[in-house]
Amino acid sequence: MRALDTIPPEPPPEIAFHRRVSLLGSVVDLVRSYEMVTTLTERELRIRYKQAILGVAWALLQPITLVLTFTFFIGRTIPSDDLGMHNVPYALFNVVGLIPWTFFASAVGVGGLSLLQNLQLVNKISCPREVFPLAMVGVAVVDTIVSMVAVIALFASKQTAPHLLGVVWAVPLILLELMFTAGVTLTVSALIVHVRDIRQVLPVVLQMGIVATPVIWSFSKLTRVWQIGYSVVNPLGPVIDAWRSTILLGRAPDLTTLALATVTSLLWLLGGFRIFKRLEASFADLL
């Protein structure tokens, strides 16, 4: 009985918070588990769309509803010149910024809770635990692809064609946002396991984020100093501005702000992954 009495109720702090992590080895393990990520993504999509009466139409309703709301209540009061984009309808201005934001908010909102919502799988399946939040990022990617139908329809209704320069910049902009989104999602999902109150605060932060991010307003209206500072804090600002510049105006994006956003996104990805792996040892005891 004495031996049992000496067993602590929780893992020692040096194990839970000072675990040595080999990033290279963790990445290799994650790559080997890519099938698990795709399986979890497919499972979540099947559950989500099977139980919904409208199926994949739900992925279209959110951007359409938000675009109509912002255009009706806000777009009428903002001249196109104030957006820094001459003769660009506010609906197009808004939807090009809304799609990247919706992807980020969806991935973080659902991925942040993925460990709590998959308790049985987390404790029973032997695999890198980061596959659960990353699978939710994959779900957000699929939802974003589906929502592009609404974007195409909106361009067609305005009798406007997107500039081909947007296609040229699509890959680097998508990779940049994926890095940032994955890093934030990994960080939030790991912290929620230890601080459950975060799951109550997260929806509020995401709702406020749509106003703090240049979705309904123009990034170009910030002064140069503020643009540089904002790019370091929130990479979504330069990403959205780059999409608008390339797709709506056919102009090359601001390379300075994009470079800063790339550095920040990479730091988020590496830092989020490292935080997740350090806290992973205590998941089984806390979930």
C-alpha positions in Angstrom: 0.0 0.0 0.0 2.8 2.4 0.7 4.0 2.0 -2.9 0.6 3.0 -4.2 0.4 6.0 -1.8 3.6 7.4 -3.3 2.1 7.6 -6.8 1.2 11.3 -7.4 -2.4 12.1 -8.7 -0.9 14.1 -11.6 2.2 13.8 -13.7 5.3 15.6 -12.3 5.7 19.1 -13.7 9.0 18.2 -15.2 7.3 15.6 -17.4 4.2 17.7 -18.2 5.9 21.0 -19.0 9.7 20.3 -19.5 9.5 17.3 -21.8 12.3 17.2 -24.3 11.0 17.2 -27.8 12.8 16.3 -31.0 11.0 18.4 -33.6 12.6 16.4 -36.5 11.5 13.1 -35.0 8.0 14.4 -34.3 7.7 15.7 -37.9 8.7 12.3 -39.2 6.1 10.5 -36.9 3.5 13.0 -38.2 4.3 12.3 -41.8 4.1 8.6 -41.2 0.6 9.2 -39.8 -0.7 11.2 -42.7 -3.3 8.5 -43.4 -4.7 9.0 -39.9 -5.2 12.8 -40.7 -7.0 12.0 -44.0 -9.2 9.4 -42.3 -10.2 11.7 -39.4 -10.9 14.5 -41.9 -13.1 12.2 -44.0 -14.9 10.9 -40.9 -15.6 14.5 -39.7 -16.9 15.5 -43.1 -19.2 12.5 -43.3 -20.6 13.1 -39.9 -21.1 16.8 -40.5 -22.8 16.6 -43.9 -24.7 13.4 -43.2 -26.5 14.9 -40.3 -27.3 18.2 -42.0 -30.4 18.4 -44.1 -28.8 20.8 -46.6 -25.5 18.8 -46.8 -22.6 20.7 -48.3 -24.9 23.7 -48.8 -24.1 24.7 -45.2 -20.6 25.5 -46.4 -22.1 28.0 -48.8 -24.6 29.6 -46.5 -22.1 31.2 -44.1 -20.1 33.2 -46.5 -23.2 34.2 -48.5 -25.0 35.3 -45.4 -22.1 37.3 -44.1 -21.5 39.0 -47.5 -25.1 40.0 -47.8 -25.2 41.3 -44.3 -22.0 43.3 -44.6 -22.9 44.6 -48.0 -26.4 45.7 -46.9 -25.5 47.3 -43.6 -21.9 48.5 -44.2 -21.2 48.5 -47.9 -23.8 51.2 -48.6 -22.0 53.6 -46.3 -18.5 53.1 -47.6 -17.5 54.5 -51.0 -15.2 52.4 -53.1 -12.6 55.2 -53.0 -12.4 54.8 -49.2 -11.5 51.1 -49.7 -8.5 52.1 -51.8 -10.1 50.2 -54.7 -11.8 52.3 -57.4 -14.9 50.8 -59.0 -14.7 47.6 -57.1 -18.1 46.5 -55.7 -18.1 46.2 -51.9 -19.6 42.7 -52.1 -16.5 41.5 -54.1 -14.2 43.4 -51.8 -15.8 41.8 -48.8 -16.0 38.2 -50.0 -12.3 38.1 -51.1 -11.4 39.0 -47.5 -14.1 36.9 -45.9 -13.0 33.5 -47.4 -9.5 33.5 -45.8 -10.9 34.7 -42.5 -13.7 32.1 -42.5 -11.1 29.3 -43.1 -9.0 30.5 -40.2 -11.9 30.9 -37.8 -13.4 27.6 -38.7 -10.1 25.7 -38.3 -9.2 27.3 -35.0 -12.7 27.1 -33.6 -13.3 23.4 -34.4 -9.6 22.3 -34.2 -9.1 23.9 -30.8 -11.8 21.6 -29.4 -10.8 18.5 -31.3 -8.9 16.8 -28.4 -11.8 17.3 -26.0 -14.3 16.0 -28.6 -12.4 12.9 -29.4 -11.6 11.7 -25.8 -12.0 8.0 -26.6 -9.8 8.1 -29.7 -7.1 10.2 -28.1 -6.7 7.8 -25.2 -7.1 4.5 -27.2 -5.3 5.1 -30.5 -1.6 5.1 -30.6 -0.7 8.0 -32.9 0.7 11.5 -32.7 -2.0 13.5 -31.0 -1.6 16.5 -33.3 -3.4 14.5 -36.0 -6.7 15.5 -34.4 -6.4 19.3 -34.7 -4.7 19.1 -38.0 -7.6 16.9 -39.3 -9.9 19.8 -38.4 -7.7 22.1 -40.5 -8.3 19.7 -43.3 -12.0 19.9 -42.8 -11.8 23.7 -43.0 -9.9 23.4 -46.3 -12.7 21.3 -47.8 -15.3 23.8 -46.6 -13.4 26.6 -48.1 -13.1 24.9 -51.4 -16.9 24.3 -51.4 -17.5 28.0 -50.5 -15.6 29.1 -53.6 -18.8 28.3 -55.5 -20.3 31.3 -53.8 -17.4 33.5 -54.8 -17.6 32.4 -58.5 -21.3 33.1 -58.5 -20.8 36.5 -57.0 -18.2 37.5 -59.6 -20.6 36.3 -62.3 -23.5 38.3 -60.9 -21.3 41.5 -60.9 -20.1 40.7 -64.5 -16.5 40.9 -63.3 -13.7 38.4 -63.9 -10.9 37.9 -61.3 -7.4 38.8 -62.5 -5.2 35.9 -63.4 -2.4 37.3 -61.2 -4.4 35.9 -58.3 -3.7 32.4 -59.7 0.0 33.1 -59.8 0.1 34.1 -56.1 -2.4 31.5 -55.0 0.1 28.8 -53.9 2.3 31.0 -51.7 -0.6 32.8 -50.1 -2.4 29.5 -49.3 0.8 28.0 -47.8 1.3 31.1 -45.7 -2.1 31.0 -44.2 -1.9 27.2 -43.7 1.2 27.7 -41.7 -0.3 30.4 -39.5 -3.6 28.6 -39.1 -2.0 25.2 -38.2 0.3 26.8 -35.7 -2.6 28.7 -33.9 -4.8 25.6 -34.0 -2.1 23.4 -32.4 -1.4 25.9 -29.7 -5.1 26.5 -28.8 -6.0 22.8 -28.8 -3.1 22.0 -26.4 -3.8 24.9 -24.1 -7.6 24.1 -23.9 -6.7 20.7 -22.4 -5.0 22.4 -19.5 -7.2 25.5 -19.2 -10.8 24.5 -20.0 -12.0 28.1 -19.7 -10.4 28.9 -23.0 -13.1 27.0 -24.9 -15.7 29.6 -23.5 -13.5 32.5 -24.5 -12.5 31.2 -27.9 -15.8 31.9 -29.8 -15.8 35.5 -28.4 -12.2 36.1 -29.6 -13.0 34.8 -33.0 -16.1 37.0 -33.3 -14.1 40.0 -32.3 -11.3 38.9 -34.8 -13.5 39.5 -37.8 -13.6 43.2 -36.9 -9.9 43.4 -36.0 -8.9 41.7 -39.2 -9.3 43.7 -42.5 -12.4 41.8 -43.7 -14.9 44.7 -43.7 -12.2 47.4 -43.9 -9.2 48.0 -46.1 -5.7 47.1 -45.0 -4.3 49.9 -47.2 -6.0 52.5 -45.1 -3.4 51.9 -42.3 -0.3 54.0 -42.2 2.9 52.3 -43.3 4.1 51.9 -39.7 0.9 50.4 -38.6 0.9 48.0 -41.6 4.3 46.7 -40.7 3.4 46.3 -37.0 0.1 44.7 -37.9 1.8 42.2 -40.3 4.0 41.0 -37.4 1.0 40.5 -35.1 -1.6 39.2 -37.5 -0.4 37.7 -40.8 -4.0 37.5 -42.1 -3.9 41.2 -42.8 -1.2 41.1 -45.5 -2.7 37.8 -46.8 -6.2 39.3 -47.3 -4.6 42.5 -48.8 -2.6 40.4 -51.2 -5.7 38.5 -52.3 -7.5 41.7 -53.0 -4.6 43.3 -54.8 -4.0 40.3 -57.1 -7.6 39.2 -57.7 -9.5 42.5 -57.8 -6.9 44.9 -59.1 -4.3 42.7 -60.9 -1.5 44.3 -58.9 1.5 42.6 -57.2 1.1 42.4 -53.4 3.2 44.3 -50.9 6.3 42.1 -50.6 7.5 43.7 -47.3 4.3 43.0 -45.3 4.1 39.5 -46.9 7.7 38.8 -45.9 6.9 39.8 -42.3 3.7 37.7 -42.3 5.7 34.7 -43.6 8.2 35.0 -40.7 5.4 35.3 -38.2 3.5 32.4 -39.7 6.6 30.2 -39.6 7.2 31.1 -36.0 3.6 30.2 -35.1 3.9 26.9 -36.9 7.1 25.8 -35.2 6.2 27.3 -31.9 2.7 25.8 -31.9 4.0 22.4 -32.8 6.7 22.6 -30.1 4.1 23.7 -27.4 1.8 20.9 -28.4 4.5 18.2 -28.2 5.7 19.5 -24.8 2.2 19.4 -23.3 1.2 16.1 -25.1 2.6 13.9 -22.3 -0.1 15.1 -19.8 -3.1 14.8 -22.2 -4.0 11.3 -21.1 -4.2 12.3 -17.4 -6.2 15.5 -18.1 -8.7 14.3 -20.7 
